[in-house]
């Protein structure tokens, strides 16, 4: 589906001729779960969160500590 290729749901909804975005999301909700998983993975990669313990990497923790000390 287009959402899985990076097209936003509003654009997809309009292209399909749906009167509301909720119509599109209700029909294709099973496919949207795939996109949500990709977003979660991207956020994890950007924040460098360890999936096993949920903690930020040492470099991110050090940056946060430095910012807190500077305040």
C-alpha positions as CSV (number, residue, x, y, z in Angstrom):
1,X,0.0,0.0,0.0
2,X,1.1,3.6,-0.6
3,X,1.4,4.3,3.2
4,X,4.0,1.6,3.5
5,X,5.9,3.4,0.7
6,X,5.9,6.7,2.7
7,X,2.8,8.4,1.3
8,X,0.8,10.0,4.0
9,X,-2.7,8.7,4.7
10,X,-4.5,11.9,3.8
11,X,-3.0,11.8,0.3
12,X,-3.8,8.1,-0.1
13,X,-7.4,8.8,1.1
14,X,-7.8,11.5,-1.5
15,X,-6.3,9.4,-4.3
16,X,-8.7,6.6,-3.5
17,X,-11.7,9.0,-3.5
18,X,-12.6,8.4,0.1
19,X,-14.6,11.2,1.7
20,X,-12.8,10.9,5.0
21,X,-9.4,9.7,6.2
22,X,-11.1,7.4,8.7
23,X,-12.7,5.5,5.8
24,X,-9.3,4.7,4.5
25,X,-7.8,3.8,7.8
26,X,-10.8,1.6,8.7
27,X,-10.5,-0.3,5.4
28,X,-6.7,-0.6,5.4
29,X,-6.0,-0.7,9.2
30,X,-4.3,-4.1,8.9
31,X,-1.8,-2.6,6.4
32,X,-1.3,0.5,8.6
33,X,0.1,-1.7,11.4
34,X,3.0,-2.4,9.2
35,X,3.8,1.3,8.9
36,X,3.5,1.7,12.6
37,X,6.1,-1.0,13.1
38,X,8.4,0.8,10.7
39,X,7.9,4.1,12.5
40,X,8.7,2.5,15.8
41,X,11.8,0.9,14.4
42,X,12.9,4.3,12.9
43,X,12.4,6.1,16.2
44,X,14.4,3.4,18.0
45,X,17.2,3.8,15.5
46,X,17.2,7.6,15.7
47,X,17.2,7.6,19.5
48,X,19.5,4.6,19.7
49,X,17.3,2.9,22.2
50,X,18.3,-0.6,23.1
51,X,15.2,-2.8,22.4
52,X,16.2,-5.2,25.3
53,X,16.1,-2.7,28.1
54,X,14.6,0.5,26.7
55,X,17.6,2.6,27.8
56,X,19.3,5.2,25.7
57,X,22.8,4.5,24.5
58,X,25.8,5.7,26.5
59,X,26.5,8.6,24.1
60,X,22.9,9.8,24.4
61,X,22.9,9.4,28.2
62,X,26.2,11.4,28.4
63,X,24.7,14.2,26.2
64,X,21.7,14.4,28.5
65,X,23.9,14.5,31.6
66,X,26.0,17.3,30.1
67,X,22.9,19.3,29.3
68,X,21.6,18.8,32.8
69,X,24.9,19.9,34.3
70,X,24.9,23.1,32.2
71,X,21.5,24.1,33.3
